[in-house]
Amino acid sequence: QVQLVASGGGLVQAGGSLTLSCAAFGRTFSTYLMGWFRQAPGNEREFVAAIDWNGASTYYTLSVKGRSTISRDNAKNTVYLQMNTLKPEDTAVYYCAASGMVTSHPSEYPYWGQGTQVTVSS
């Protein structure tokens, strides 16, 4: 099992940047694919990005591709999501999650962090 704690959200103006962090507690962090999801009010939780076990492969939803970078540091048990050129439509609660498989489906991630709010003002 792994416990996840997300941080780094905040209020930022459109065009600005934020880096989210997700600290994992457990001895098996490096065996999990890590993902970031977001959920805006009234919307379903949606996939944002994922990174495989050693960081060799990354995956992004089209709306953030080219503006965001997911990375991980297995020595620090931490995954990051750097987001640039933020837009008001990026406003959401962002969640990190861990899975044993390469997937973008929330239902296939058994472990979740508590979420961190990102608000982008226009």
N, C-alpha and C positions, 0 to 999 in steps of 0.2 A: 504494500500500500504506500501511497504518497499523499502528503498534505500540501496544499498550495496556498500561498498568500500573495495576492496581487497588490501592486502599488504603482504610484507614479501618475495617476490621473490628475486632472485639474481643469481650470478654465484657461483657454487660450484663444487668441484672435485668429480669424481665418488667415491662412498663409503661414501660420506658426508651426512649431514642432513640439512633440512630446515623446518621451521614451518611457514606456511601461516596463515594469519588472515583475517577475513572478518567481518567488523563492519557493523551492521545494524542500520538504522535510521528509527524509526517508533515505534508505541506503541504496535504492534502486533507480534513482533519477535517470541515469544514463540508459536505462532499458526502455524508457518511454518516449514515444513520439509526443511532442508538445504542440498544443494549438492555442490560438487566440480566437475568441468569438466576441460578438457584441450584440447588444439588444437595446433597441430604442423603444420608448414608450409606445405601446400598441402594436409593436412588431414582434415577429418571431426571432429567436436567437439565430444569428447568422455567422457562418464561418468567415474569418478574416485571413488567417495565415497559419501555417504549421511548419514544423521543422523536424527532420528525422533524428534518429538516436545520436548520431555523431555530428550533425550539422551539415552533412554532405548534400542533402536535398532540402529544398524549401518550396512551399506552395502558398499561393496568394489568391484571394478572390480578385476578380477583374477590377473592381472599383478602387482597390488600394494598391494594385500592382504598379510599380514604378515610383510610388510615394512612400512605401513602407518597407522596412527590413526586419525580418525575424532572425534572431541569433540565440545561441545558447552557450553557456559556460558550464560544462559538466563538473569542473573542479569546484565551482561555487554553487552548484545545484540551482542555477538560475537561468531563466529564459527571458529574453527581451523582445519588445516590439517598438522599434523606432518609427515614428510616423511624422512625415514632413508634408508641407503644403496642405495643412489640414483645412477641411471644408466644414461648413455648418452641418452638412449631412453625415459627417463622421461622429456627431454627438450621440453618445450611447454609454451604457455601462459595458465595460470591457472585462471579459472573463478569460483566465487561462485555464487550460485543461490538459489532462494527460491520458494517453491511449496506448494500447499495446499494438496498434495497427496503423497503417497509413490510411487516413480517412478524413473527410470533411464533415461527417455527419455528427451532430451533437450527441445523438443517442449512443454512439460508439466510443464516447469518452466517459469512463467511469469515475474519474476524479476531477473535481472542479475547485477553483479558488472562489473567493467571496465576491469578486467584482470590484472594479474601480471606475469611477465616473469620469468621463471625458466630455467636456462641453466646449464647443467651438462657436464663438460669437462672430457675427457677420459685421 
